[in-house]
Each structure stands twice: as structure tokens, then as C-alpha cells.
Amino acid sequence: MTVAIITGSTGLVGAEASRCYAAKGFKVVGIDNDMRKSFFGEDASTQWARQELEAALPDYLHYSIDIRDQSAIDQVFARYGSAITVVIHTAAQPSHDWAATDPATDFTVNANGTLSLLEACRAHAPNASFVYCSTNKVYGDTPNDLPLVEQETRWEMADTHPYAQHGIDETMSLDQTRHSLFGVSKAAADLMVQEYGRYFGMQTACFRAGCVTGAGHSGVQLHGFLSYLMRCAIMNSPYTVFGYKGKQVRDNIHAHDLVNAFWHFSQKPSRPGAVYNIGGGRLANCSMLEAIKACEQLTERPMNWDYSDENRIGDHIWWISDVRQFQSDYPAWHHQYDLPTTLRDIHDALRERLAGQAA
């Protein structure tokens, strides 16, 4: 028996990972207590995803455990021991807006919860690959100091800058900048994951993602940008764009492509404490204005949106991930979803899900 432990297993990335590793013949042990519901309300609940996983995957076993509960986490790892060959850690409080409402919960879930998992893995499965789903928010506001040029529908990097062609790489500093509280809690976990790799020799990796998206997202106002935008477009609900003239550029990677990157690393870890910027890169990115236009084209009607001059704390004006480091280490990996394909995937899944709820 080969076991994959996946935290946040009913969320967007966790559910995608559960399906991926189950298809590869793993027994998938999912850990998820649906905290999204307590963070963001009923619409954010992923209970539907748990039901789908349990119905579709015979070798999926679910534990409704808070990752901060060290004793409960340790018991799960002890139960499977050396059979655990990979840990995919996606569970998190994922919103920088929400983090400011309850910093203690944000930090303990993101940082302390990660430490609980690292300790359990070190004690019971020290040879397992440990994949941490980090975020570009660990870089704080540093990207906002880059030389940007205003275009008709977006901000863009100055042509002469090293980041212009491929995006932002892993050499960007995490220091001397303001972070959102969410960025701080994720950075603390990110550094701890690196340290467990370098200090204890564990096969750990941090994947610093931009916007992760796809059909499995339960998007809400504070989290799940493209999913929530598309939901508003379909339901003709109001949507507010915050700051930067709606021209802020967001990097979007489909959960399938991200999990495929996890798979490549977990099968042949590159180095202990590896760090990768991962995202849609130059293939899949858009500004808010461009995303609204794309949603309007899919729904074939204008969106009901307005604009606020006040930008959200922690929001990047321009972020495109340079994924060349990961591609260098894993040349067989490549994107399978461009932005139009991703948006169509979200649109069709949301229509089906909303129709089912109305029935």
C-alpha cells in the first residue's frame, strides 16, 4: 500500500490532487474539516467536493481534522507510517482580507498547522516528499515597486526590465516590505518547510503560486478570483473591482497544471527545501478588465460591476510567475490549460452546479 496524505483535500487544489494520486494507484488519505465554511460562509463550503470524492474514489479515506490538532494529526501519520510516500499540504486560511479580521486564527492555521504536519511527517514518514502549496503573497508589496507601464486594459512591465519577458523569479526578496497578515503567516510556513528540508534533510518543496483556479473552486468575494467573477457573471450579481483602475494583472494557473507539477516533484524530488514560483506565466494571465470582458463573452451579456478607488491591502499591481526554474528541473512538465480553456472550464462547471442547486 502506497499512501498520499492530502490536506485541504476537498478544496480546489486538494481535490484535484486527490483525484490525481488516486488515479496513480495511491491510497489517498484526505484531511479537511471544511473551515472554508467558517471563513467565508455557506457558499464556500466544500462538503459537495467531499461527497464527490468519496463517491468516485474507492481508495479515498476522509478525516475531518483541524491541522492545528497536533495529537490528531500525529495519530493519522502513525497509522500509515512508512507507507506514506507523499504529503500534499494545501490546507490554509487563503484570504489576505479575512486574515486581518482574525490574525490569530490565520497564523495558527497557516503557520502552526504546517508545523504540526512537518513534525508528524518527520516522526513517521521522514522519507516522504512534502509539497507545500505556498503563495506569491510571501513577497509582500515588493512587486508593486517594479517599473510598470500603463496600457489600455492592463499594467505591464517595462520592456527593459529583466522580468518583462518571463515574469518574476525566485530571487525576489521577501524582506523590507509590507506584507498582508496572510502573507506573513504563509511566509512563516514557507520558511519552515524550507528549513525542514535543509536542516533535517526532508524532501520538501514550496510552490509559490499566483491565482490557482479551475472548475472545482467554490469562489467567494474574498477568495477565488476567477471563480467568483464567473459566478457573478452567470448570476448577474454585483461585482466590485478594487483599485489600480481595474488594470492589475493576475497570473492564473489551473489546478490540474499545479497538481501535475506536484506529481513531478513528488516522484523525483529535486533538492531538500526547493522553492518554485509557479503559475500561468506568460501563457495565462489577465487584468481585471480583461477578465470581465472574457466573462461577458462567455455569458453573452454585460456584467453588473462597479469600481472602488481603494485597492485591497496585499494586492499586487502586476504579477506573472517565471516558471523556468521548475521547467528546468522537470522538463516533462508543461501547461495544459491556457486562460480561455480555464475560463470555459469554470463557466461550464458553475452552470452545471448552479443548475443542480436550483433543481
C-alpha positions in Angstrom: 0.0 0.0 0.0 1.3 3.4 -1.0 -0.3 6.4 0.8 -0.7 10.0 -0.2 -1.8 12.3 2.6 -3.5 15.4 1.2 -4.6 18.3 3.5 -7.3 20.6 2.3 -8.4 17.6 0.3 -11.9 19.0 -0.6 -10.6 22.4 -1.7 -9.7 23.3 -5.3 -6.1 22.0 -5.3 -6.6 19.3 -2.7 -9.5 17.6 -4.5 -7.5 17.8 -7.8 -4.6 16.2 -6.0 -6.8 13.5 -4.5 -8.1 12.6 -8.0 -4.6 12.6 -9.4 -2.9 10.4 -6.9 -5.9 8.0 -6.7 -5.6 7.6 -10.5 -1.9 6.8 -10.0 -2.8 3.9 -7.6 -2.3 5.6 -4.3 -4.5 5.2 -1.2 -5.5 8.8 -0.6 -5.9 10.0 3.0 -7.7 13.3 2.9 -7.6 15.8 5.8 -10.2 18.6 5.7 -12.6 20.0 8.2 -14.3 22.4 5.8 -13.0 25.5 7.6 -13.8 27.5 4.3 -17.4 27.5 5.5 -16.5 29.1 8.8 -14.1 31.6 7.0 -16.4 32.6 4.2 -19.9 31.3 4.8 -22.2 28.6 3.4 -21.4 29.3 -0.3 -17.7 28.5 0.4 -18.4 25.1 1.9 -16.6 22.2 0.1 -18.9 19.5 1.5 -20.1 18.8 -2.0 -16.5 18.1 -3.1 -16.1 15.6 -0.2 -19.2 13.7 -1.3 -17.9 13.6 -4.9 -14.5 12.3 -3.8 -16.0 9.6 -1.6 -18.4 8.5 -4.4 -15.8 8.5 -7.1 -12.6 7.2 -5.4 -12.9 3.8 -3.6 -9.4 4.3 -2.1 -10.2 7.7 -0.6 -10.4 8.0 3.2 -11.5 11.3 4.8 -10.6 12.7 8.2 -12.3 15.8 9.4 -9.4 17.1 11.4 -8.1 20.6 12.3 -4.5 20.6 11.2 -3.6 22.6 14.3 -4.5 19.5 16.4 -1.1 18.0 16.7 -2.2 14.9 18.5 -4.9 14.0 15.9 -2.5 14.7 13.0 0.2 12.6 14.6 -2.3 9.7 15.0 -3.1 9.7 11.3 0.6 9.7 10.3 1.4 7.0 12.8 -1.4 4.8 11.4 0.2 4.7 7.9 3.9 5.3 8.8 6.4 4.5 6.1 3.6 3.7 3.6 3.3 7.4 3.3 5.4 8.4 0.3 4.0 11.9 -0.3 2.3 14.7 1.6 0.5 17.4 -0.3 -0.3 20.3 2.0 -2.9 22.6 0.6 -5.0 23.3 3.8 -4.9 27.0 4.7 -6.7 30.2 5.5 -6.4 31.6 2.0 -7.5 35.2 2.1 -5.4 38.3 3.0 -8.6 40.3 3.6 -10.0 37.7 6.0 -6.7 37.4 7.8 -7.0 41.0 9.1 -10.3 40.1 10.8 -8.7 37.4 12.9 -4.9 37.4 12.8 -4.5 34.7 15.4 -6.6 32.1 13.6 -4.9 33.0 10.3 -1.5 32.5 11.7 -2.2 29.3 13.7 -3.9 27.6 10.8 -1.2 28.6 8.2 1.9 28.5 10.3 1.2 26.3 13.3 -0.8 23.8 11.2 2.1 23.5 8.8 4.5 22.8 11.7 2.2 20.1 13.0 2.3 18.3 9.6 6.0 18.7 9.3 6.6 17.2 12.7 4.3 14.3 12.1 5.9 13.6 8.7 9.4 13.8 10.3 8.4 11.4 13.0 6.6 8.8 10.9 7.4 9.2 7.2 10.7 11.1 7.0 11.5 9.9 3.5 8.2 11.1 2.1 8.0 14.0 -0.4 6.4 17.0 1.4 4.8 19.5 -1.0 3.7 22.9 0.4 1.2 25.0 -1.6 2.6 28.4 -0.8 1.8 31.8 -2.5 3.2 34.8 -4.2 2.0 36.8 -1.3 5.1 35.8 0.6 6.9 38.5 -1.4 4.7 41.2 0.1 4.4 44.5 -1.7 7.8 44.2 -3.4 6.3 43.5 -6.8 4.5 46.9 -6.6 7.8 48.7 -6.7 8.6 47.4 -10.1 8.6 49.8 -13.1 5.2 49.4 -14.7 3.7 51.0 -17.8 0.0 51.7 -18.1 -1.7 50.3 -21.2 -5.3 50.5 -22.3 -6.5 47.4 -20.4 -3.6 46.5 -18.1 -0.4 47.4 -16.3 2.6 45.9 -17.9 6.3 45.5 -17.1 8.7 48.0 -18.7 10.2 46.3 -21.7 13.8 46.8 -20.5 13.2 45.1 -17.1 14.6 41.5 -16.6 11.1 40.4 -15.6 9.4 41.6 -18.8 9.8 38.5 -20.9 9.2 35.7 -18.5 7.9 37.1 -15.2 9.1 37.2 -11.6 11.6 34.6 -10.5 12.5 33.1 -7.1 15.3 35.6 -6.5 12.8 38.3 -5.4 13.4 39.3 -1.8 10.8 38.6 1.0 12.3 41.3 3.2 12.0 45.1 3.7 8.4 45.4 2.5 4.9 45.4 3.9 3.1 42.1 3.8 -0.5 41.4 4.4 -1.1 39.3 7.6 -1.9 36.4 5.3 1.4 36.9 3.5 3.2 36.8 6.8 1.6 33.6 8.0 2.2 31.9 4.7 5.8 33.1 4.6 6.4 31.7 8.1 5.2 28.3 6.9 7.1 28.6 3.7 10.4 29.2 5.5 9.6 26.4 8.0 9.1 23.9 5.1 12.4 25.0 3.5 14.2 24.6 6.9 12.8 21.1 7.5 14.3 20.2 4.1 17.7 21.9 4.7 18.1 21.1 8.4 16.5 17.6 8.6 17.2 16.5 5.0 13.5 16.0 4.3 12.3 16.1 0.6 10.3 19.4 0.9 9.3 21.9 -1.7 7.4 25.3 -1.6 5.3 26.1 -4.7 4.7 29.9 -4.6 1.6 30.1 -6.8 -0.2 33.1 -8.2 -4.0 32.7 -8.6 -4.9 29.0 -8.6 -8.2 28.3 -10.3 -10.4 25.7 -12.1 -13.8 24.1 -12.2 -13.6 22.8 -8.6 -13.3 26.2 -7.0 -16.0 27.4 -4.5 -15.2 31.1 -5.2 -16.4 33.8 -2.8 -15.8 37.5 -2.6 -12.7 37.3 -0.5 -11.1 34.3 -2.3 -11.3 32.6 -5.7 -11.0 35.5 -8.1 -11.9 33.9 -11.4 -14.5 31.5 -10.0 -16.3 34.2 -8.0 -16.1 36.6 -11.0 -17.7 34.0 -13.3 -20.3 33.2 -10.7 -21.3 36.8 -10.6 -21.4 37.0 -14.4 -23.6 33.9 -14.6 -26.0 35.0 -11.8 -25.9 38.7 -12.8 -24.7 39.5 -9.2 -22.9 42.8 -8.5 -19.1 42.7 -8.5 -16.7 45.3 -7.3 -13.2 46.0 -8.7 -10.9 47.5 -6.1 -8.2 50.0 -7.2 -5.5 50.2 -9.8 -8.1 51.2 -12.4 -9.0 47.6 -12.8 -5.8 47.1 -14.7 -4.0 44.9 -12.1 -2.6 41.8 -13.7 -3.1 38.4 -12.2 -1.3 35.2 -13.0 -3.7 32.2 -13.3 -2.8 28.5 -13.2 -5.4 25.8 -13.5 -5.3 23.4 -10.5 -4.7 20.5 -12.9 -1.4 22.0 -14.0 -0.4 22.9 -10.5 -1.0 19.3 -9.2 0.8 17.9 -12.2 3.8 19.9 -11.0 3.4 18.4 -7.5 3.3 15.0 -9.1 6.6 15.5 -10.9 8.3 16.8 -7.8 7.0 14.0 -5.6 8.2 11.3 -7.9 11.7 12.7 -8.1 12.5 15.4 -5.6 15.0 17.9 -7.0 16.6 19.0 -3.7 15.6 19.4 0.0 13.9 22.8 0.6 13.2 23.5 -3.0 11.4 26.8 -3.9 9.5 27.3 -7.1 7.4 30.3 -8.4 4.6 28.6 -10.2 1.7 29.9 -12.2 0.2 30.6 -15.6 3.2 32.6 -16.6 3.1 34.5 -19.9 0.6 31.8 -21.1 -2.3 32.5 -18.7 -2.6 36.0 -17.1 -5.2 38.8 -17.3 -6.1 42.1 -15.8 -9.4 42.6 -14.0 -10.8 44.5 -17.0 -9.7 41.7 -19.4 -11.2 39.0 -17.1 -14.6 40.9 -17.0 -14.6 41.1 -20.8 -13.9 37.4 -21.1 -16.7 36.5 -18.7 -19.1 38.7 -20.6 -18.2 36.9 -23.8 -18.9 33.5 -22.3 -22.2 34.6 -20.7 -23.1 36.7 -23.7 -24.3 39.7 -21.6 -22.8 42.6 -19.7 -21.6 42.2 -16.2 -23.1 44.1 -13.3 -19.9 45.6 -11.9 -18.6 48.8 -10.3 -15.3 50.3 -9.2 -13.8 51.5 -6.0 -10.6 53.6 -5.9 -9.4 51.9 -2.7 -7.2 48.9 -3.5 -7.1 45.9 -1.3 -4.1 45.6 1.1 -1.7 43.0 -0.2 -3.0 43.1 -3.8 -0.3 43.1 -6.5 -0.5 45.5 -9.3 1.3 43.1 -11.6 2.3 39.5 -11.1 3.4 37.0 -13.7 5.3 33.9 -12.5 8.5 32.9 -14.1 8.2 29.1 -14.2 11.5 28.4 -15.9 13.2 27.1 -12.7 10.6 24.4 -12.4 10.7 23.7 -16.1 14.5 23.3 -15.9 14.3 20.8 -13.1 11.3 19.0 -14.7 11.3 19.5 -18.5 8.5 17.0 -19.0 6.1 19.4 -17.2 4.2 21.9 -19.2 0.9 23.9 -19.1 -2.1 22.1 -20.4 -4.6 25.0 -19.7 -4.4 28.4 -21.3 -6.7 31.2 -20.0 -9.6 30.7 -22.5 -9.7 27.0 -21.7 -9.6 27.6 -18.0 -12.4 30.1 -18.2 -14.6 27.8 -20.2 -13.9 25.0 -17.7 -15.0 27.3 -14.8 -18.1 28.6 -16.7 -19.4 25.2 -17.7 -18.9 23.6 -14.3 -20.5 26.6 -12.5 -23.6 26.5 -14.8 -24.0 22.8 -14.1 -23.5 23.1 -10.3 -25.9 26.1 -10.1 -28.5 24.3 -12.1 -28.2 21.3 -9.8 -28.7 23.5 -6.7 -31.8 25.1 -8.3 -33.4 21.7 -9.1 
